[in-house]
Structures are given as structure tokens and as C-alpha cells.
């Protein structure tokens, strides 16, 4: 079966940055609903159109095609007393508005947080092979994403 709109696709994959550093080892297969449901980056989905089990694909994504350009305005210095006592550099925190930030520095009574995605500003190389392709169920199409073998949601 070829990859086409309303098929569920399973990929083995790895992601490297433009310097060749491994960003995602793909330890879990990627399963997504194909056909413009925003489950996967557009350029990857377009490259997979018409592929079959065993086919391979490599796509280079520029920052704007992946996680966006790095935005210095998303880095903020905030008072230390706004954070829990166990705060550490590298922690990810969810804001009241649902956005995520990463703690990048703690200095005295201030904390530096960065709201950029960790891969913002980076070109990425996505390499994959097609492991499985099957027709999507009506539920998957209605929910706009793939479900696992037991009907559970894959998010």
C-alpha cells in the first residue's frame, strides 16, 4: 500500500542537526496520520507521499520549516521568588498560559528562562524508512490523528 491521504504511517527515523549531531535517536517509532493533519512537518509528509514499506527518505528542514527561528525576545530574566525552591538549570516549566519555558541560568535572586523550543534556529536532517502503511479508521480520521492498536490515542 502506498502512503496517501488517510493512511496511518509508521516510520523508523533519526534526526540530526546540520553539524551531524544526533538530536533524536528515534528509539520509539513515529506513527502518524498522513494527509495534511499537521501530525508531522509538511516537507516530510510531502516527501513521503506515494512511498511504500521499505522506502527511505531524507529531508533537510530549515529552521522556519521545523521549530522556527530563535527569538531572543522569548528569553526573560525573572525574580527567583516566582519559582519553586527546587528549581535547576535545564528544568522545563509550564506557564499559566500553557506555554513552556526552559530554565537556562540561575544567578542570585534572578532566573533566566527561554521560551524558544530547544531546536529553534537549527536546521535538521530527518532520515526515515517506512515500516508500515495501513488505511486509517473512521475514528482516526474524525480525531485527526493515529490511534494505537487498542484504539488509544497516540499524542
Phi, psi and omega in degrees: 000137178274150174289125180207176179306137178066035167247150175261126188245136175245129183236141159270137186207164169215151177234131176239155172276178185291346176268001179092003179284136179291125181256322180215119183279355178065032182301331172253135178298152177264124179238127182213161176268119184275139172131032175086026180266007179062031175277343185210157180302139185307314183295327177289314180301316179298320179292334181274344180307126177086353180288162179231171179308132180097340178291150179242156179211141171229128182230131173264123180254124173286160183310317182291344178266353183241259186256013176086169176286154176288132183244105181300336179291348179269005175260127183229147173256125186230157179296138181301328184288355176276356187241158177294156184297332183274015182300141179218154175299135180099345179292143172259134181232144176262130178281166177301330180276003179092351179285156180252145174227156176243133177284120183252342180198145173230120183224108179060241182258022177233153178231134176259126178238147182237120180271359177288149171298144181304337180258009177300139178083001183250138169280139184235147176246114181257118178241133183213164168229145182279123182259322181207149174218130178215159176294142176285150174280164177300321178299317180297317179295317179296320181276349176068028174198161180287151174247158177283180184297343182257010180088000179284159182278140175255103180242000000 
